[in-house]
Amino acid sequence: MNTTLMGPWRLVYVASVALASFALASTGMVWVRTEVTSERYELARLIAERDTLREQLAALDVDVHRLSAAARIEPLARNLGLTYPEAGQVVAFRPRELAALRRVQR
């Protein structure tokens, strides 16, 4: 084999390997950048969804407090014929009695 041709072919080989490595690295960097951008969009969407859910939760908390107000419930209860319990109708259990009730077989 001619030794004078070995030099140029070796240079072409090294240049080809370097070019292929550069192309592969560039492609990898573009792919990573695309993935990062995609994840950022997803994160922004999730943050917006979280904020919307927090607003809905705050609105529901306001509704719960409004609907559970005694001033609203008492007239409704009276219209249904409900009254406050009379003396002796309410039984309060002490912790020891509650523990005994839990042991009772049903």
C-alpha positions in Angstrom: 0.0 0.0 0.0 1.2 3.5 -0.8 2.1 5.4 2.4 1.5 8.8 0.7 -2.2 8.0 0.4 -2.5 6.9 4.0 -2.1 10.5 5.3 -5.0 12.0 3.3 -7.4 9.1 4.0 -6.6 9.2 7.6 -7.3 12.9 7.7 -10.7 12.3 5.9 -11.5 9.5 8.4 -10.7 11.8 11.4 -12.6 14.7 9.9 -15.6 12.4 9.2 -15.6 11.1 12.8 -15.3 14.6 14.2 -18.1 15.8 11.9 -20.3 12.9 12.9 -19.6 13.5 16.6 -20.4 17.2 16.2 -23.7 16.3 14.4 -24.7 13.8 17.1 -23.9 16.2 19.9 -25.8 19.0 18.1 -28.8 16.8 17.6 -28.7 15.8 21.3 -28.5 19.4 22.4 -31.5 20.4 20.2 -33.5 17.4 21.6 -32.7 18.4 25.2 -33.6 22.0 24.5 -36.9 20.9 22.9 -37.7 18.7 25.9 -36.9 21.5 28.4 -39.1 23.9 26.5 -41.9 21.3 26.4 -41.6 20.8 30.2 -41.7 24.5 30.8 -45.0 24.8 28.9 -46.4 21.9 30.9 -45.3 23.5 34.1 -46.9 26.8 33.2 -50.1 24.9 32.4 -50.1 23.1 35.7 -49.4 26.4 37.6 -52.4 28.0 35.8 -54.6 25.0 36.7 -53.5 25.1 40.3 -54.3 28.8 40.5 -57.7 28.2 39.0 -58.4 25.4 41.5 -57.3 27.6 44.4 -59.8 30.3 43.2 -62.5 27.7 43.0 -61.7 26.4 46.5 -61.9 30.0 47.9 -65.3 30.5 46.2 -66.5 27.1 47.6 -65.3 28.1 51.1 -67.3 31.3 50.9 -70.3 29.3 49.8 -69.9 26.8 52.7 -69.7 29.7 55.2 -72.7 31.4 53.7 -74.8 28.3 53.5 -73.9 27.0 57.0 -74.7 30.3 58.7 -77.1 29.9 61.6 -79.1 33.0 60.5 -79.9 31.1 57.2 -80.4 27.6 58.7 -82.7 28.5 61.6 -85.6 29.9 59.5 -85.4 26.9 57.2 -85.5 24.5 60.2 -88.5 26.3 61.6 -90.3 26.1 58.3 -89.7 22.3 58.5 -91.2 22.2 61.9 -88.0 21.6 63.7 -87.5 23.1 67.2 -84.7 23.3 69.8 -84.5 20.2 72.0 -86.2 20.3 75.3 -84.5 19.6 78.6 -83.7 15.9 78.8 -83.7 15.3 75.1 -80.0 15.9 74.7 -77.6 13.2 76.1 -74.0 14.1 76.5 -71.5 11.2 76.7 -68.3 11.3 78.7 -65.2 9.8 77.1 -65.4 6.6 79.3 -69.0 6.0 78.2 -68.1 6.5 74.5 -65.3 3.9 74.9 -67.9 1.5 76.3 -70.3 2.2 73.4 -67.5 1.3 70.9 -67.1 -2.1 72.5 -70.8 -3.0 72.1 -71.4 -5.6 69.4 -73.7 -4.5 66.7 
